[in-house]
Structure formats: C-alpha cells, structure tokens
Amino acid sequence: MPEALRELHGAGLGLRRALLGPLLSMDAGAVDFMEVAPENWIGVGGRLGKQFRQLVERHTIALHGLSLDIGGPDPIDTELVRAVRKLMTQIDAPLYSEHLSYCAADGHLYDLLPIPFTQEAVHHVAGRVRQVQDIIGMPLVLENASYYGQAYNDLSEAEFITAVLEESGCDLLLDVNNIYVNSINHCYDPLVFLDALPLDRVRYIHIAGHFDEAEDLKVDTHGADVIDPVWKLLEQAYQRLGPVPTLLERDFNIPPLADMLLEVEQIRRFQNICEPSLSSAEA
C-alpha cells in the first residue's frame, strides 16, 4: 500500500450521513479533517457515494472502525480488513483506528465489551493487531475504550493498554471523554491515568459528550455537548502532548452543524493556547 499523502492536523468532526448536506455547504476551512466508520462507506455508490467523494476531495478522512473485534475469540475478519485497506487507498486515508475491546463471539454482539486486563489477553490482542497491520501496511491505531464492568484483571487498565501497544507496535487514539467516564465509574484519578499511558504513541484525540445516569455512573453516548471537566482534561493532554489532532464525536441528538462547529472552534482555541508555550520551551 503506498504511503498516504495526507496527514491529520488541527480540529476535526465525525462525518455522519445526516450531516452530508450541511457539511458540503459549509466553508471548507471550518474543520481540518473528518472521520468515518469504514463499514458505513465500503462499496457505497449512488447519491450518497457521490456526496462522500465530494467531501473526500475537500478534507482528509480518517477511518474509525466499529466491528474489527480486535479482542474477541472469533478469527479476524480478514475480508473486512482488506476492504478497509482498499477504501484507505481510494480516499488516501492516513490511518485506520479501532476500539481496544471486543464485539463478537460466535456472531456479532452489537456492543463494545471490555477485554480482561491480563497478560494472556495482551498476547492474544497483540497477535491479532499484527495480523491486521500486515494487511493494511501500517500501524493500527487503538482507542482506549469506555467500559462499565470488568471481567478480570491482573493488570491495571493503563498497564494493559501500554502492554498491547508495546507488543504489537500499534499506536494510540486517546479518547479523553472515555478517560473521564471511566474515572468516575471506576473511581480513579484521570490525570494519574493519563500520565500512565504511553503518550508518545498518540496519533490523535477524541472528545465527546456523555450521559449522566447517576452521580457515580456516566454513559459514553456521544449524544451531548462536551462538559467542562472533559475540556479541562483535553487541555491537560495538550500540555503533555502539544496540539495534536483532535476530533469531536457526536452520534445522537445531533444539533445544527453551526452548534457543533462552536465546539470544533473550542478545540482550536485550546490548541492555539498550548502552541506558544511549546515554542518557548523549545527556544
């Protein structure tokens, strides 16, 4: 597979089919990149395919999968991975990311479920990651996942993520909302967790809103505005990483595009704030 000519930068927005019309009408500079689930666009033609190709011509598109099942017991769906590779080539996508979770066992489960945090699971996942990387010809990017119960653990969550990345050679998609949600649901300090991750492997960041089921239970829905503690956690991430590319996710209760672009601009403001301090440090 030829090296991608595009790369991610700046502030991005998740592309959803309901937004195709407004996205085509907005100023091309309103977002720096977009992200799609490849499963929703592989082989799509007709009107939707034409609109998608128009956006591809205007914006860099990252692929963020939903059904790779990187931690599951079923064999890797190599047909899907080859189709993803083909789409990457067609649209010059710079990366393919997925969730560090599993979603199938003798059939698709239609949910993203937590992998046991064990050394055995590390070896299992890392082997599957390498299989995917051999097909796509570049490092897979894995996202730290939200979860609501844990089957078993010999390792901490951060230790498990680090071990998978080190053994497989893959990269990290840092989801700051997932860190916040998990920190409430599993009672840990989000900054301590952030600092325990291999931050040198971060390719880009996700930020999103969530649902407050209870004071001590947050649900990662991507269906609400980003709240202040999550914005502050993003700022802390930038202090450690610099202004790495960051994407706003919104999957439900989708507001007018203009409202989401305000949050994209908020990402840019945080990115711009951290740039001078980095330059000063380098000087």
C-alpha positions as CSV (number, residue, x, y, z in Angstrom):
1,M,0.0,0.0,0.0
2,P,1.5,3.4,-0.9
3,E,2.2,5.8,1.8
4,A,-0.7,8.2,2.4
5,L,-0.1,11.7,1.1
6,R,-2.4,13.3,3.7
7,E,-2.0,13.5,7.4
8,L,-4.2,14.7,10.2
9,H,-3.9,18.1,11.7
10,G,-6.0,20.6,13.7
11,A,-9.6,20.1,14.7
12,G,-11.9,17.6,13.1
13,L,-15.5,16.4,13.2
14,G,-17.1,13.0,12.8
15,L,-18.9,12.6,9.5
16,R,-22.5,11.3,9.8
17,R,-24.9,10.7,6.9
18,A,-27.4,13.1,8.4
19,L,-24.8,15.8,8.1
20,L,-23.8,15.3,4.5
21,G,-25.8,18.2,3.1
22,P,-24.7,20.8,5.7
23,L,-21.1,19.6,5.5
24,L,-21.0,20.1,1.8
25,S,-22.4,23.6,2.2
26,M,-20.0,24.7,5.0
27,D,-16.8,26.6,4.4
28,A,-14.0,24.1,3.7
29,G,-11.9,25.6,6.4
30,A,-14.4,25.1,9.2
31,V,-12.9,21.7,10.0
32,D,-9.4,20.4,9.3
33,F,-10.3,16.7,8.9
34,M,-13.2,14.3,9.3
35,E,-13.6,10.7,10.4
36,V,-15.9,7.9,9.2
37,A,-16.7,4.3,10.1
38,P,-15.4,2.4,7.1
39,E,-18.2,-0.2,7.5
40,N,-20.7,2.5,6.6
41,W,-18.9,3.6,3.4
42,I,-17.3,0.5,1.8
43,G,-18.9,0.0,-1.6
44,V,-21.4,2.8,-1.2
45,G,-22.4,4.4,-4.5
46,G,-25.2,6.5,-5.9
47,R,-26.1,9.9,-4.4
48,L,-24.5,9.1,-1.0
49,G,-21.3,7.9,-2.6
50,K,-21.1,11.0,-4.8
51,Q,-21.5,13.3,-1.8
52,F,-18.9,11.3,0.2
53,R,-16.4,11.6,-2.7
54,Q,-17.0,15.4,-2.8
55,L,-16.1,15.6,0.9
56,V,-13.0,13.4,0.4
57,E,-11.8,15.9,-2.2
58,R,-12.1,18.7,0.3
59,H,-11.0,17.1,3.5
60,T,-8.6,14.5,4.9
61,I,-10.7,11.5,6.1
62,A,-9.6,9.2,9.0
63,L,-11.2,5.7,9.3
64,H,-12.5,4.7,12.8
65,G,-14.0,1.2,12.7
66,L,-16.8,-0.4,14.7
67,S,-16.6,-4.1,14.1
68,L,-13.0,-5.3,13.9
69,D,-13.4,-7.2,17.2
70,I,-9.7,-6.9,18.0
71,G,-10.0,-8.6,21.4
72,G,-12.6,-11.3,20.6
73,P,-12.3,-15.1,20.3
74,D,-13.5,-15.3,16.6
75,P,-11.0,-15.2,13.8
76,I,-10.2,-11.8,12.5
77,D,-12.5,-10.9,9.6
78,T,-9.7,-10.5,7.0
79,E,-12.2,-9.8,4.2
80,L,-13.3,-6.7,6.2
81,V,-9.7,-5.6,6.8
82,R,-8.9,-6.0,3.0
83,A,-12.0,-3.9,2.2
84,V,-10.8,-1.3,4.7
85,R,-7.4,-1.3,3.1
86,K,-9.0,-0.8,-0.3
87,L,-11.0,2.1,1.0
88,M,-7.9,3.7,2.6
89,T,-6.2,3.6,-0.8
90,Q,-9.2,5.0,-2.6
91,I,-9.6,8.0,-0.3
92,D,-6.0,8.4,0.8
93,A,-6.8,7.9,4.4
94,P,-3.8,8.4,6.7
95,L,-4.9,5.9,9.3
96,Y,-7.3,3.2,10.5
97,S,-8.4,3.1,14.1
98,E,-10.5,0.8,16.2
99,H,-11.6,0.2,19.8
100,L,-9.5,-1.8,22.2
101,S,-12.5,-4.0,23.0
102,Y,-14.4,-7.0,21.6
103,C,-17.7,-7.1,19.9
104,A,-18.2,-10.7,18.6
105,A,-18.3,-14.3,19.9
106,D,-19.9,-16.8,17.6
107,G,-21.6,-13.8,15.9
108,H,-21.7,-10.1,16.3
109,L,-22.8,-8.8,19.7
110,Y,-23.6,-5.2,18.7
111,D,-21.7,-3.7,21.6
112,L,-18.2,-2.9,22.6
113,L,-17.2,-5.0,25.5
114,P,-14.2,-4.9,27.8
115,I,-11.2,-7.3,27.4
116,P,-9.8,-8.8,30.6
117,F,-6.7,-7.0,31.7
118,T,-4.4,-9.9,31.7
119,Q,-1.0,-10.8,30.2
120,E,-2.7,-13.6,28.2
121,A,-5.1,-11.1,26.7
122,V,-2.2,-8.9,25.8
123,H,-0.6,-11.7,23.8
124,H,-4.0,-12.5,22.2
125,V,-4.8,-8.9,21.2
126,A,-1.2,-8.1,20.0
127,G,-1.2,-11.1,17.7
128,R,-4.4,-10.0,16.1
129,V,-3.2,-6.5,15.8
130,R,-0.1,-7.7,13.9
131,Q,-2.4,-9.7,11.6
132,V,-4.4,-6.5,10.8
133,Q,-1.2,-4.4,10.3
134,D,0.2,-7.0,7.9
135,I,-2.9,-6.4,5.7
136,I,-3.2,-2.6,5.9
137,G,0.5,-2.0,5.7
138,M,0.8,0.5,8.6
139,P,0.3,0.6,12.4
140,L,-3.3,0.1,13.6
141,V,-4.5,2.8,16.0
142,L,-6.4,1.6,19.0
143,E,-8.7,3.7,21.2
144,N,-8.8,3.4,25.0
145,A,-12.4,2.2,25.5
146,S,-15.1,3.1,27.9
147,Y,-16.5,0.1,30.0
148,Y,-18.9,-0.4,32.8
149,G,-17.8,-3.7,34.3
150,Q,-14.5,-5.7,34.3
151,A,-14.4,-9.5,33.9
152,Y,-11.0,-10.0,35.4
153,N,-7.7,-8.1,35.7
154,D,-4.1,-8.9,36.7
155,L,-3.0,-5.5,35.2
156,S,-4.3,-2.1,35.5
157,E,-6.2,-0.5,32.6
158,A,-3.2,1.7,31.7
159,E,-0.8,-1.2,32.1
160,F,-2.9,-3.3,29.8
161,I,-3.1,-0.6,27.1
162,T,0.7,0.0,27.3
163,A,1.5,-3.7,27.0
164,V,-0.7,-4.1,24.0
165,L,0.9,-1.1,22.2
166,E,4.4,-2.3,23.1
167,E,3.9,-5.9,22.0
168,S,2.0,-5.1,18.8
169,G,3.7,-1.9,17.6
170,C,0.3,-0.2,17.2
171,D,-0.5,3.4,18.0
172,L,-3.0,5.1,20.4
173,L,-6.1,7.0,19.8
174,L,-6.6,8.9,23.1
175,D,-10.2,9.4,24.0
176,V,-10.3,12.0,26.8
177,N,-14.1,11.6,27.4
178,N,-13.6,7.8,27.9
179,I,-10.9,8.6,30.4
180,Y,-13.3,10.9,32.3
181,V,-16.2,8.4,32.1
182,N,-14.1,5.5,33.3
183,S,-12.5,7.6,36.1
184,I,-16.0,8.3,37.5
185,N,-17.3,4.8,37.0
186,H,-14.2,3.0,38.3
187,C,-13.1,5.6,40.9
188,Y,-9.6,6.7,39.7
189,D,-7.8,10.0,39.1
190,P,-8.0,10.8,35.4
191,L,-4.7,12.7,35.4
192,V,-2.8,9.8,37.0
193,F,-4.3,7.5,34.4
194,L,-3.3,9.9,31.6
195,D,0.2,10.1,32.8
196,A,0.5,6.3,33.0
197,L,-0.3,5.9,29.2
198,P,2.4,5.8,26.5
199,L,1.7,9.3,25.3
200,D,4.5,9.2,22.7
201,R,2.2,6.7,20.8
202,V,-0.8,9.1,20.5
203,R,-1.8,9.7,16.8
204,Y,-4.9,11.8,17.6
205,I,-7.5,12.5,20.2
206,H,-11.3,12.1,20.5
207,I,-13.5,14.3,22.6
208,A,-17.3,13.9,23.1
209,G,-20.2,14.3,25.4
210,H,-21.8,11.7,27.6
211,F,-25.0,10.9,29.6
212,D,-25.2,11.3,33.4
213,E,-27.1,8.2,34.5
214,A,-26.2,9.0,38.1
215,E,-23.6,10.9,40.1
216,D,-21.3,7.9,40.0
217,L,-22.4,6.4,36.6
218,K,-21.6,8.1,33.3
219,V,-22.5,6.6,29.9
220,D,-20.4,7.2,26.9
221,T,-23.2,8.2,24.4
222,H,-21.6,10.9,22.2
223,G,-25.1,12.4,22.5
224,A,-24.5,15.7,24.4
225,D,-22.2,18.7,24.5
226,V,-18.7,18.3,25.9
227,I,-18.7,19.3,29.6
228,D,-16.1,21.5,31.4
229,P,-14.2,18.7,33.2
230,V,-13.6,16.9,29.8
231,W,-12.5,20.2,28.2
232,K,-10.1,20.6,31.1
233,L,-8.8,17.1,30.6
234,L,-8.2,17.9,27.0
235,E,-6.2,20.9,28.0
236,Q,-4.1,18.8,30.3
237,A,-3.5,16.4,27.4
238,Y,-2.3,19.2,25.2
239,Q,0.1,20.4,28.0
240,R,1.7,16.9,27.8
241,L,1.4,16.3,24.0
242,G,1.2,19.7,22.3
243,P,-1.7,20.5,20.0
244,V,-2.2,17.0,18.5
245,P,-5.1,16.5,16.0
246,T,-8.4,16.2,17.9
247,L,-11.8,15.2,16.7
248,L,-15.3,16.0,18.0
249,E,-17.6,13.0,18.1
250,R,-21.4,13.4,18.0
251,D,-23.6,10.4,17.2
252,F,-27.0,11.1,18.8
253,N,-29.2,14.1,19.5
254,I,-27.3,15.8,16.7
255,P,-27.7,19.6,16.9
256,P,-27.4,22.0,13.9
257,L,-23.9,21.9,12.3
258,A,-23.3,25.5,13.5
259,D,-23.5,24.4,17.1
260,M,-21.0,21.6,16.6
261,L,-18.6,23.9,14.8
262,L,-18.6,26.0,18.0
263,E,-17.1,23.0,19.8
264,V,-14.6,22.5,17.0
265,E,-13.6,26.1,17.5
266,Q,-13.2,25.4,21.2
267,I,-10.7,22.6,20.3
268,R,-8.8,25.1,18.2
269,R,-8.6,27.6,21.0
270,F,-7.1,25.1,23.3
271,Q,-4.6,24.0,20.6
272,N,-3.6,27.6,19.9
273,I,-3.1,28.3,23.6
274,C,-0.6,25.5,24.0
275,E,1.4,26.2,20.9
276,P,3.3,29.3,22.3
277,S,4.3,27.5,25.5
278,L,5.8,24.7,23.4
279,S,7.7,27.2,21.2
280,S,9.1,28.9,24.3
281,A,10.1,25.6,25.8
282,E,12.0,24.7,22.6
283,A,13.7,28.1,22.5
